[in-house]
Amino acid sequence: MTHWKAGDVVPARTLSTIHAATVSIPDSAWLTHLQFRRFAGCPVCNLHLRSFVRRHDEITHAGVREVVFFHSAQDELLEHAADLPFAVIADPGKHYYAEFGAETGKRALFDPRAFGAIVKAIGVSIVGVLKRGHRVPPIFPEGGRYGLPADLLIDRVGLVLAVKYGEHADDQWSVEDMLAVAREVPAPAGPGAGVVRGGLDR
């Protein structure tokens, strides 16, 4: 599995969200932040994404659009992620995970650096289930429990500006990290500077 790097070019494609809307990647009007999360209902993913929900207005004001992938089926995501205010893509076959180099490994959960986030996320999840009627996360999630996060920021013509491949389940860009990249990382010289990678358009 090959990791992407700044200067690569994402081939244009149109994806369908869990709400049957379409999203173009790249988009001539926005920088696009691609997030590769784990399974529907993942406590660590949910806690992380809520930080993006809280600052969604700030993110859009910065000219960034969020597109979030899960390796779960659409019906599972509609139960766990239907209220997210950005594009959510179901990829149960992990086609896009493979294309963009989002990996799987037991270090996702067993790296000591992830333990604090896992304990906190499970606590928040339990409170949500008991007090707010949230659905219980699946015991045997589709695609497994060992997904590693990945973040890519691409410009309006598909040029990759920056990437982050996580070493454990909570190793991902925060909102501040992503906004710093959006503001400060210069685009490579132009579309010709990168390598156009093969797509898996649907």
Stockholm file with secondary structure:
# STOCKHOLM 1.0

chainA/1-202         MTHWKAGDVVPARTLSTIHAATVSIPDSAWLTHLQFRRFAGCPVCNLHLRSFVRRHDEITHAGVREVVFFHSAQDELLEHAADLPFAVIADPGKHYYAEFGAETGKRALFDPRAFGAIVKAIGVSIVGVLKRGHRVPPIFPEGGRYGLPADLLIDRVGLVLAVKYGEHADDQWSVEDMLAVAREVPAPAGPGAGVVRGGLDR
#=GR chainA/1-202 SS CCCCCTTCBCCCEEEECTTSCEEEESBTTBEEEEEECCSTTCHHHHHHHHHHHHTHHHHHHTTEEEEEEESSCHHHHHHHSTTCSSEEEECTTCHHHHHHTCCBCTHHHHSGGGHHHHHHHHHHHHHHHHHHCCCCCCSSCTTCSCBCCEEEEECTTSBEEEEEECSSTTCSCCHHHHHHHHHHCCCCSCGGGSCBCCCCCC
#=GC SS_cons         CCCCCTTCBCCCEEEECTTSCEEEESBTTBEEEEEECCSTTCHHHHHHHHHHHHTHHHHHHTTEEEEEEESSCHHHHHHHSTTCSSEEEECTTCHHHHHHTCCBCTHHHHSGGGHHHHHHHHHHHHHHHHHHCCCCCCSSCTTCSCBCCEEEEECTTSBEEEEEECSSTTCSCCHHHHHHHHHHCCCCSCGGGSCBCCCCCC
//
